[in-house]
């Protein structure tokens, strides 16, 4: 059958391979045996079918030019990434611990600021962070929850150790791809999922909507929940519509909402209707033009003051960006020790802050082995990968660092584990990360077993972001 | 339902019905040309669809522009694109099958193979597109919940259909003035074919093709789905449906406008003289505009 596909698979030297360790790893064996029974000629057809299904089902993002949209799909690799249950439990407990600490940190820095007074985190770092919102100081958020929905990016080093690469606590996206990738898997590999006893992810919208409703329980017995989207031009619009539909809530744009006497209403065919909970996918800067960016048309004038008055709950809370700033990231292990009196379960990648002279000097001396990132950028933008950059690029980048060191951090280049991908009719190893999604509600933290595995589809690349040629694959948690 | 979403659904439906009727008219027109009985020149048709400078264009180029040209404002491609953009903004209120049918339609009309096929087999191309429209209507009919979204979809479809029919009738009557009645019968025949009413007509008017009878069918026949009488009757049924507790969308303004407009057709006969006929049709057209205004004001919060 297709044994030769597996035989020709060659893991990358010095890189942890998710499937192979000389032999096939135990948790991949069942899949490999089911996969082995497939007809080799059907592989290309299945691959084509996946692409076609994404397109015909409109699982796309649209790039607009000249008024007409160009449809693009987020590339999907059909070979799943498999994680064994025991490993997943370790990941889950690590994320829970981390989120608890980050949530307490957010409450603390917007209220008493004990962590600053005790000198655990330098005050200068917080107050110089562009995502620290003074408008959130002394604002009491319902149930003391700030990080209702988060996506924690995990990577593995050459020895298989998991590291947290970054915390996404603002408006993390990608969960719809987790759901769609799973649907794609059972279309491409009929019966293989039940054979492998893969844990389900389809209940994610149910948990989310339950959380959202309970987050408005103090405002109404039947809270009205809406999802606030920037609109159809946003690249994650597909995700917004999918989630709204699966949760049965209204998908609103800023222009659909109006604030009167500090109460938020939506304009409906039957007049104004009060809104209790807003799951917003609009960034802080754009959420209220009266308080933040006055040129923004995406938000709702008066929303901030309604929130501050407590007549509406906003999910995630405003001002979370200070906790997922890449310079603050360095201090998360200290936060865990400080707030929870526990040792961090998940490791953080060693991070050097460029405003520290010694650390900057060390980075410049070892720049070929370092990744330098901007503290408030995401999506793989504004990043320098030392072993891949030209001398000129490095020189220019160092100049930028010298101009504003607070804006940069550096990390040693982590090798990133590799997983098999079906590319050009062959199984080839490509680097992957993992973004599990955690939901923090009044009943605690829930994490669906799975997540979004992003994959750097370009040969030799370690950048998994979709904007930089990355794709995704389904993530299976198996017993 | 959000006012914006209701408006999106209404316009999605209007664009799709405009597509439906345009395709049928184009197909009939093409067949008439092949039959050697051109009911209207391609140039006139191009002008009607907003294409200027069509003088030196071949029939193939005009047809291609009318269907596939993204730069032509009223092309089928643009209609479907706009319908899909409206659907995209209302995705949480239409079911997935409906979204997929529109998405499939959009990819079909952008398919380069289909536009190439137009060179040698335009009828199959038009048939494929018409079938996709029927699939879209089939999905709505068989799977959409009969609630608010369905009401706005239906109102959009009926208003657009009514306005298109009035336009077609006016064009035919004006054409008649210019050609002084030459080949009048053939033109009405092709209009009936375009509106799927030719077989109905034949079964009730064996052996004769009278312009007045054709007009009566398109205006007054209460079981012909493309008659104006039927159209207003359906609009009134929807207004009654909207009064029900489950939908609860009743407004006095809407009922008044519908009642007044339906009465105009119900209790007025088509005048004899052609100018009066045109005035009669203008009044019906104005009634559709007024109804749209009321919907805009009462449900979408748009005040003109």
Interface residues (C-beta under 8 A of the other chain):
Chain A: X55 X56 X57 X58 X68 X69 X231 X232 X237 X241 X244 X245 X249 X250 X251 X252 X253 X255 X256 X266 X267 X268 X269 X270
Chain B: X1 X2 X3 X4 X5 X6 X70 X81 X85 X88 X89 X91 X92 X96 X99 X100 X103 X104 X107 X148 X248 X249 X299 X300 X301
